[in-house]
Amino acid sequence: MKEDQNNIFETADLGTASFLVTKGCKLIQAHRQSGRYSFVFEDKQKCLQLAIAYVNSDYSRFDATLKNLKNLVN
């Protein structure tokens, strides 16, 4: 990866990553290792602002409810 390491944003949270892609952030790397996801985006500042927006949004509440319902039937 040739991106400036100071200008990347990495998250293991699938909900956050989905939100960032939906909002137009550029995904530059994605992988799964030892059961853990890693999604890497460019433009750290933009991604940080959007990650905060995600936490305060209905998208985050939907994601949490979806996980709770899934756990209810497992």
Order of alpha helices (4+ residues) and beta strands (2+ residues): beta-alpha-beta-beta-alpha-alpha
